[in-house]
Amino acid sequence: MQKKTVRDYIRTIPDFPHEGIMFRDVSTLFADARGMRLCVDQLLAPFAGEKIDAVAGLEARGFILGGAVAHQLGTGFVPIRKKGKLPGPTYSQDYALEYGQATVEVHKDALPAGSRVLLVDDLLATGGTAQAGIALLERLGCDVIGCAFVVDLPELGGRALLDRMGMPVHALCEFEGM
């Protein structure tokens, strides 16, 4: 029997949330114990031996992954949330959506300056959310050592954007199209 890859655990749902979109559903990956273990191990692999002080996860599926990765590393976890979800004083960062704009936030006291942080999320599409998360972490004075994603949609340009920023990017699999 051939071993499964992370990609094998991800289902595709056509025409969700809109016609023409092929939604890459990682909930099937998260629900499978072997798939989840494989995912976390592979997200960490390129950063083995790196000093990592904390993991930051982008809302919402990045919380699931980021928490698991932080646990595996024995580090803390920092949520980067949608605007208005954090109770304390925050830094905010706007980013572009396909039709409009959104904002993410991080607590101003989330991490001490100089912390080495790994940014984690499930999907890299246009890169706007990741770019905003990096900007927030840099505002805290952190050194973002890289970004780890389960899925990359290369046609949407997110990896190219992060590459232009000089950010190391690791993705477990790619899917063509949207």
C-alpha positions in Angstrom: 0.0 0.0 0.0 1.4 3.4 -1.0 1.8 6.0 1.7 -0.5 8.9 1.6 0.8 12.5 1.2 -0.7 15.5 2.9 -2.4 16.4 -0.4 -4.2 13.0 -0.4 -6.0 14.1 2.8 -7.4 17.3 1.4 -10.7 17.2 -0.4 -11.8 19.6 -3.1 -15.3 21.1 -3.1 -16.2 22.6 -6.5 -18.1 25.9 -6.7 -17.6 26.9 -3.0 -18.1 29.6 -1.8 -18.8 30.8 -5.4 -19.2 29.3 -8.8 -15.8 28.6 -10.4 -13.9 28.3 -7.1 -12.3 24.9 -6.2 -12.3 25.0 -2.4 -9.4 23.1 -0.8 -10.9 21.7 2.4 -8.2 20.9 5.0 -10.8 19.9 7.6 -10.5 16.3 6.2 -6.7 16.5 6.9 -7.2 17.8 10.4 -9.8 15.0 11.2 -7.4 12.2 10.4 -4.8 11.5 13.1 -2.1 10.3 10.7 -2.8 13.1 8.3 -2.5 15.7 11.0 0.7 14.2 12.4 2.2 14.1 8.9 1.2 17.7 8.3 2.7 19.1 11.5 5.9 17.1 11.0 6.3 18.3 7.5 5.5 21.9 8.3 8.4 21.9 10.8 10.9 19.9 8.7 12.6 22.8 6.9 13.0 24.7 10.2 14.7 21.9 12.1 17.6 23.3 14.1 16.4 26.9 13.9 15.9 28.8 17.1 12.1 29.5 17.2 10.7 31.4 20.1 7.1 31.4 19.1 4.6 30.4 16.4 2.1 32.9 15.0 -1.1 31.6 13.4 -3.4 33.4 11.0 -7.1 33.3 11.8 -8.7 30.8 11.6 -7.3 27.5 10.4 -3.8 28.9 11.2 -4.8 28.6 14.9 -5.3 24.9 14.6 -2.0 24.4 12.8 0.0 27.0 14.7 -1.1 25.5 18.1 0.0 22.0 17.0 3.3 23.3 15.6 4.0 25.4 18.8 3.2 22.3 20.9 5.6 20.2 18.9 8.3 22.9 19.2 7.7 23.5 22.9 7.1 27.2 22.2 4.3 29.7 22.7 1.6 30.5 20.2 0.4 34.0 19.1 -2.9 34.4 17.3 -3.2 37.0 14.6 -6.9 37.7 14.6 -9.5 39.5 12.6 -10.2 43.1 13.7 -12.1 43.4 16.9 -11.5 39.9 18.3 -8.6 40.6 20.7 -9.5 42.1 24.1 -6.3 44.1 24.8 -4.4 46.9 23.1 -3.5 45.9 19.5 -1.6 46.8 16.4 -3.7 46.7 13.2 -2.8 46.0 9.6 -5.1 46.3 6.6 -4.8 44.1 3.6 -6.5 43.8 0.2 -9.2 41.2 -0.5 -10.5 40.4 -4.0 -13.4 42.8 -3.4 -12.5 45.2 -0.6 -10.3 45.2 2.4 -9.8 43.4 5.7 -7.8 44.0 8.9 -5.9 41.7 11.2 -4.6 42.5 14.6 -2.1 41.3 17.2 -1.8 42.2 20.9 0.8 44.9 21.4 2.4 42.8 24.2 2.2 39.5 22.3 5.9 38.9 22.1 9.1 40.7 23.2 11.2 42.4 20.6 13.8 40.2 19.1 11.6 37.1 19.2 12.1 34.6 16.3 8.7 33.7 14.9 7.4 31.1 12.5 4.2 32.2 10.7 1.7 29.4 10.0 -1.5 29.1 8.0 -3.4 26.6 6.0 -3.5 28.3 2.6 -1.3 30.7 0.6 -3.3 32.4 -2.1 -2.6 36.1 -2.9 -0.3 36.4 0.2 -2.2 39.5 1.5 -3.0 37.9 4.9 0.5 36.6 5.3 2.0 39.9 4.4 -0.2 41.7 6.9 0.8 39.1 9.6 4.4 39.6 8.9 4.0 43.4 9.1 2.3 43.0 12.5 5.1 40.8 13.8 7.7 43.1 12.6 5.9 46.0 14.3 6.4 44.1 17.5 10.1 44.0 16.7 10.1 40.3 15.9 12.2 38.4 13.4 9.9 36.4 11.1 12.2 33.4 10.2 9.7 32.0 7.7 6.2 31.0 6.7 4.8 27.5 6.5 1.6 26.6 4.7 -0.3 23.4 3.9 -1.5 24.5 0.5 0.0 26.9 -2.1 -2.2 28.2 -5.0 0.8 29.5 -7.1 -1.3 31.0 -9.8 -2.6 33.6 -7.3 0.9 34.9 -6.6 1.3 34.7 -2.9 4.6 32.8 -2.9 6.0 35.3 -5.4 4.9 38.2 -3.1 6.6 36.6 -0.1 9.7 35.7 -2.1 10.0 39.4 -3.1 9.9 40.3 0.6 12.8 37.9 1.1 10.6 35.6 3.2 11.4 31.9 3.3 8.2 30.0 2.3 7.5 26.3 2.8 4.3 24.7 1.4 3.4 21.1 1.7 1.5 20.9 -1.6 0.2 22.9 -4.5 -3.1 23.0 -6.4 -3.6 24.7 -9.7 -6.4 27.2 -10.2 -8.5 28.9 -7.6 
